[in-house]
């Protein structure tokens, strides 16, 4: 297995693990959340908490991908793109359960957050080894 593929697989596994742990923590620490979870009748703070867990998991996925494949922009983008591809059908099925802003925030953050955390973890290096700071500054 190449480093890029291993990085993508590890990044996706970390995303699942972090979301699972975050979900368990929120259910155990917030009884009102646990009561409405099955019906998906979340309040605004609950929706924000769910998005926050997802954001942390997405940042973690990018970080792990970049640690394993530090110079692979393709691996970072693939990790985010696979998350997006996996969740578009899920969110289409849940479209009427959540506000549009929730779906868009979740879906549109997957690729950029993965890329951002991976780029930071790689010290601003891209595939070509150029510094992002040098290219933008």
Helices and strands as residue ranges (DSSP letters): H 3-29, H 31-36, H 44-68, H 73-93, G 95-97, H 100-121, H 132-136
